[in-house]
Amino acid sequence: MKTRPVVRGPSTPHVGLAIVALALGGFAIGTTEFVTMGLLPEIAEGIGETIPRTGHIISSYALGVVVGAPLIVSLGARLPRRELAAALIVALGVGNAVTALSSGYEAVLFARFLSGLPHGAYFGVASLLAASLVAPARRGRAVSGVMLGLSVATVAGVPAATWLGQALGWRSAYWLVLALTVVTVALLFAFVPHQPGNRAATVRSELTALARPQVLYALSAGMIGFGGIFAMYSYISPLVTDVAGLRSSAVPLFLLAFGVGSVAGTWLAGVLADWDVQRAVVLGFVALVGCLVVFFGVAPFAVPSAVLVFMIGVLGSVLAVTLQVRLMSAAGDAQMLGAALNHSALNVANGLGAWMGGVVIASGHGYRAASLVGAGLALLGLLIFLSGLAAQARHQRAR
């Protein structure tokens, strides 16, 4: 399969600062995506709704990600890339301002959908920009640098925004994200060089990437296999309290372990992607299956289960980054769309994993069983990815 390499963009003496600027956009996105979960009771009280019904605003954001990634990237592929990235961050800021100003359930639901639209598209263009600034042998690390902003948000941005929202009202968390977007736009224009878009691109040519078998294999592997993480992690609170027998005050420590693991995994993913992205994906899935199976056995024990949560955080980031690099390669000329679609796939995985874990728990099999569901999903994702590699090998032999 022939793919067009990432075009090396204009040189800049500030490559590190350019990637930091791009990562800050990811930090803002990660903060707004996950802070809603931490402030759900406050938001529910503020708009006069029940917590379960208010929880739909989380799904609304995820739907925005799924819809926005292919739509915006296919329409914006001809635009200058730095300017497109800046426009997407501005759109994120607008979505958060609308969220902060909204007062009813339907209005907040729409505002969160609006906020989710630029999510995947931003990571698509930001990944392509970062990759164009470095030598080919370091492109995996450049992409992981952008994704690091998302991981750091789970450790620093989300707790800080949650504290602010609890102290000053839930709307203040979204005003904070708006402030982050303003700083990000300033840094993008200060340190990221101008890079023209693909003038030959059309909506049709971009969307033809969806017909490439290797794109479909990688997307399917991500949508299903990555769901294994959320089948378990969505129920981390009752796993800590009801299964491990710890106080609710221990839950944030497990969340921190997952967040720190995500940061470490994002760095590791860059190294692995530059080594061999296909093998990195396979190893990531194999290790994830093993960790989820072992977690089922050690869940009643605090320290081993915390270590496994850390490891699952590491593997989640390894798979997110390496699958993104794989999609950028498999998408050919539509590399930006490939990177963006990864985030649509991961948001589908989020919902699928949480739903399947919930079905098993509701059937009376207990919270621990969710990790076995997760292992099954991860194994299925691995088999799909291996099937893609086998199909690719057959195609190459036939040429």
C-alpha positions in Angstrom: 0.0 0.0 0.0 1.5 3.3 -1.1 1.0 6.3 1.2 2.1 9.8 0.8 4.6 10.8 3.6 3.9 13.6 5.9 5.2 16.8 4.1 7.9 18.5 6.1 6.5 21.9 7.0 8.4 25.2 7.2 11.3 25.1 9.7 11.0 26.9 13.0 13.6 27.5 15.7 10.9 26.8 18.3 9.9 23.2 17.6 9.6 22.4 21.3 7.4 25.5 22.0 5.3 24.8 18.9 4.5 21.3 20.2 3.8 22.8 23.6 1.4 25.2 22.0 -0.4 22.3 20.2 -0.4 20.3 23.4 -2.0 23.1 25.3 -5.0 22.9 23.0 -5.2 19.2 23.9 -5.0 20.1 27.6 -8.0 22.5 27.1 -9.9 19.7 25.3 -9.1 17.1 27.9 -10.1 19.5 30.7 -13.5 20.3 29.2 -14.2 16.7 28.3 -13.7 15.2 31.7 -14.5 18.0 34.2 -18.2 17.5 33.4 -18.0 14.1 35.2 -16.5 15.7 38.3 -19.1 18.4 38.4 -22.2 16.4 37.4 -24.0 16.9 40.8 -23.4 20.6 40.8 -24.5 21.0 37.1 -27.6 18.9 37.8 -28.5 21.1 40.8 -27.8 24.2 38.8 -30.1 23.3 35.9 -32.7 21.7 38.1 -32.4 18.1 36.7 -31.6 14.7 38.1 -28.0 13.4 38.0 -28.9 10.5 35.6 -30.6 12.8 33.1 -27.9 15.4 33.4 -25.4 12.7 32.6 -26.7 12.8 29.0 -24.6 15.9 28.5 -21.5 13.7 28.7 -22.9 11.6 25.8 -23.8 14.7 23.9 -20.2 15.8 24.0 -19.1 12.4 22.8 -21.6 12.6 20.0 -20.2 15.9 19.0 -16.7 14.4 18.7 -17.9 11.5 16.6 -19.8 13.8 14.2 -17.3 16.7 14.1 -14.1 14.8 13.3 -14.9 13.5 9.8 -17.2 16.5 8.9 -14.8 19.3 9.9 -11.6 17.7 8.6 -13.1 16.8 5.2 -14.5 20.3 4.8 -11.3 22.0 6.1 -8.5 20.0 4.5 -7.8 22.8 2.0 -7.3 25.4 4.7 -4.0 26.5 6.1 -3.3 24.1 8.9 -2.1 26.5 11.7 -5.1 28.7 11.0 -7.5 25.7 11.0 -6.1 24.6 14.4 -6.6 28.1 15.8 -10.2 28.2 14.4 -11.0 24.9 16.1 -9.7 26.1 19.4 -11.7 29.2 19.1 -14.8 27.0 18.4 -13.9 25.1 21.5 -13.8 28.3 23.5 -17.2 29.4 22.1 -18.7 26.1 23.0 -17.5 26.4 26.6 -18.7 30.0 26.8 -22.1 28.9 25.6 -22.1 26.1 28.2 -21.3 28.6 31.0 -24.1 30.9 29.8 -26.7 28.2 29.4 -29.4 27.8 32.1 -31.6 24.8 31.0 -31.1 21.2 30.3 -31.7 21.4 26.6 -29.4 24.4 26.3 -26.6 22.8 28.2 -27.1 19.6 26.1 -26.7 21.5 22.9 -23.7 23.5 24.3 -21.8 20.3 25.1 -22.5 18.9 21.7 -21.2 22.1 20.2 -18.1 21.9 22.4 -17.4 18.3 21.2 -17.4 19.2 17.5 -13.8 20.5 17.2 -12.3 17.8 19.5 -11.3 15.1 17.0 -10.6 17.6 14.1 -8.2 19.5 16.3 -6.1 16.5 17.2 -6.1 15.6 13.5 -4.6 18.9 12.3 -2.4 19.3 15.4 -0.9 15.8 14.9 -0.2 16.5 11.3 1.4 19.9 12.2 3.6 18.4 14.9 4.7 15.5 12.6 5.7 18.0 9.9 8.0 19.9 12.2 10.4 17.0 13.0 12.5 14.4 11.2 10.6 11.2 10.1 12.3 9.1 12.8 10.7 11.4 15.5 7.2 11.8 14.2 5.7 9.3 16.6 7.2 11.3 19.5 5.9 14.5 18.0 2.3 13.1 17.8 2.6 11.8 21.4 3.7 15.3 22.5 0.5 16.7 21.2 -1.5 13.9 22.9 0.4 14.5 26.1 -1.8 17.6 26.7 -4.8 15.4 26.9 -3.1 13.0 29.4 -1.8 15.8 31.6 -5.3 17.3 31.7 -6.5 14.2 33.6 -3.9 14.7 36.2 -3.8 18.5 36.5 -6.5 20.3 34.5 -9.5 18.2 35.5 -8.8 18.3 39.3 -8.1 22.1 39.2 -11.2 22.8 37.1 -13.3 20.6 39.4 -12.1 22.3 42.5 -12.8 25.7 40.9 -16.3 24.6 39.9 -17.0 23.4 43.4 -15.7 26.6 45.0 -17.1 29.2 42.6 -19.9 27.5 40.8 -19.9 24.9 38.0 -19.9 27.6 35.3 -16.4 28.8 36.4 -14.8 25.6 35.2 -16.0 26.3 31.6 -14.8 29.9 31.8 -11.4 28.5 32.8 -11.4 26.4 29.6 -12.3 29.5 27.6 -9.2 31.3 29.1 -7.1 28.3 28.1 -8.3 28.5 24.5 -7.3 32.2 24.4 -3.8 31.5 25.5 -3.6 28.5 23.1 -4.5 30.6 20.1 -1.9 33.2 21.0 0.8 30.5 21.3 -0.2 28.9 18.1 0.4 32.1 16.1 3.6 32.9 18.1 5.4 29.5 17.6 3.7 27.3 15.0 4.7 28.2 11.5 2.2 28.8 8.7 1.6 25.7 6.6 -0.7 25.6 3.6 -3.5 23.1 3.4 -3.9 20.5 0.7 -5.3 22.6 -2.2 -6.1 19.4 -4.2 -8.2 18.0 -1.4 -12.0 17.7 -1.8 -14.6 16.4 0.5 -14.9 13.3 -1.6 -11.1 12.6 -1.8 -10.9 13.0 2.0 -13.7 10.7 2.7 -12.4 8.0 0.3 -10.0 7.2 3.2 -12.9 5.5 4.8 -12.9 3.0 2.0 -9.3 1.9 2.6 -9.3 -1.5 4.2 -6.5 -0.7 6.6 -8.3 2.4 7.9 -11.4 0.3 8.6 -9.4 -2.4 10.4 -7.6 0.2 12.6 -10.8 2.1 13.3 -12.7 -1.1 14.2 -9.9 -2.3 16.4 -9.9 1.0 18.3 -13.7 1.2 18.6 -14.0 -2.3 20.0 -10.6 -3.0 21.6 -10.2 0.3 23.4 -13.7 -0.2 24.8 -12.1 -2.8 27.0 -10.6 0.0 29.2 -13.9 1.7 29.8 -15.8 -1.5 30.5 -13.7 -1.6 33.7 -12.7 2.0 34.3 -16.2 3.4 34.1 -17.0 1.5 37.3 -13.8 2.3 39.2 -15.6 4.0 42.1 -17.7 1.0 43.1 -14.7 -1.3 42.4 -12.7 0.7 45.0 -15.4 1.0 47.6 -17.6 -2.2 47.2 -15.0 -4.7 46.0 -11.7 -3.5 47.5 -13.6 -2.3 50.7 -11.9 1.1 50.8 -13.4 4.4 51.7 -14.7 6.7 49.0 -11.8 9.0 49.8 -9.5 6.5 48.2 -11.2 6.8 44.8 -9.3 10.0 43.8 -6.0 8.1 44.5 -7.1 5.5 41.9 -8.1 8.2 39.5 -4.7 9.8 40.0 -3.0 6.4 39.4 -4.8 6.1 36.1 -4.0 9.7 35.1 -0.3 9.3 35.9 -0.2 6.1 34.0 -1.8 7.9 31.0 0.9 10.6 31.1 3.7 7.9 31.2 2.0 5.9 28.5 1.8 8.9 26.2 5.6 9.4 26.4 6.2 5.6 26.0 3.8 5.5 23.0 5.9 8.0 21.1 9.0 5.9 21.5 7.2 2.7 20.5 5.5 4.3 17.5 8.9 5.4 16.2 10.2 1.9 16.8 7.5 -0.1 15.0 3.9 1.2 15.2 2.3 -2.1 14.1 4.1 -4.2 16.7 3.4 -1.5 19.3 -0.4 -1.8 18.7 -0.2 -5.5 19.0 1.8 -5.5 22.2 -0.5 -2.8 23.6 -3.6 -5.0 23.1 -1.9 -8.2 24.4 -0.7 -6.4 27.5 -4.2 -4.9 28.0 -5.9 -8.3 27.8 -3.5 -9.6 30.4 -3.9 -6.7 32.8 -7.7 -6.8 32.7 -7.7 -10.5 33.4 -5.3 -10.1 36.3 -7.3 -7.1 37.6 -10.3 -9.5 38.0 -8.2 -11.5 40.4 -6.6 -8.7 42.4 -9.6 -6.3 42.6 -10.3 -7.0 46.3 -6.7 -6.0 47.2 -5.9 -2.3 47.3 -2.3 -2.1 46.3 -2.2 -4.6 43.5 -5.4 -3.2 42.0 -4.0 0.3 42.2 -0.9 -0.9 40.3 -3.1 -2.5 37.7 -5.1 0.7 37.3 -1.8 2.5 36.7 -0.8 -0.1 34.1 -4.2 0.1 32.3 -3.7 3.9 32.2 -0.3 3.4 30.5 -1.7 1.0 28.0 -4.7 3.2 27.2 -2.4 6.0 26.1 0.0 3.6 24.2 -3.0 2.3 22.2 -4.5 5.8 21.6 -1.3 7.2 20.2 -0.1 4.2 18.2 -3.5 3.7 16.7 -3.5 7.4 15.7 -0.1 7.1 14.0 -1.3 3.9 12.3 -4.4 5.6 11.0 -2.3 8.6 9.7 -0.2 6.1 7.7 -3.1 4.0 6.5 -5.2 7.0 5.4 -2.7 7.9 2.6 -3.3 11.5 1.4 -6.0 12.0 4.0 -3.7 11.7 7.0 -5.4 14.5 8.9 -8.7 12.7 8.6 -7.1 9.5 9.8 -5.8 11.1 12.9 -9.1 12.8 13.6 -11.1 9.6 13.1 -9.1 8.0 15.9 -10.8 10.3 18.4 -14.3 9.4 17.0 -13.4 5.8 17.4 -12.2 6.2 20.9 -15.4 8.0 21.9 -17.4 5.2 20.5 -15.3 2.8 22.5 -16.0 4.8 25.6 -19.7 4.4 25.2 -19.6 0.8 24.1 -17.3 -0.3 26.9 -19.3 1.4 29.6 -22.6 0.0 28.3 -21.3 -3.6 28.0 -19.8 -3.5 31.5 -23.0 -2.1 32.8 -25.1 -4.9 31.2 -22.9 -7.6 32.9 -23.1 -5.8 36.2 -26.9 -5.4 36.0 -27.2 -9.1 35.2 -25.9 -9.8 38.7 -22.3 -10.8 37.9 -20.7 -8.1 40.1 -18.4 -5.2 39.4 -15.4 -7.4 38.9 -16.9 -9.1 35.9 -16.7 -5.8 34.0 -12.9 -6.3 33.7 -13.4 -9.7 32.1 -15.8 -8.0 29.6 -13.0 -5.5 29.0 -10.5 -8.3 28.4 -12.9 -9.8 25.9 -13.3 -6.5 24.0 -9.5 -5.9 24.0 -9.0 -9.4 22.7 -11.5 -8.9 19.9 -9.8 -5.6 19.0 -6.4 -7.4 18.9 -7.9 -10.1 16.5 -9.3 -7.4 14.3 -6.0 -5.6 14.1 -4.1 -8.8 13.4 -6.6 -9.6 10.6 -5.8 -6.3 9.1 -2.1 -7.0 9.2 -2.7 -10.4 7.6 -4.8 -8.8 4.8 -2.1 -6.3 4.2 0.5 -9.0 3.9 -1.6 -10.9 1.4 -2.1 -7.8 -0.6 1.6 -7.1 -0.7 2.4 -10.6 -1.8 -0.1 -10.4 -4.6 1.5 -7.3 -6.1 
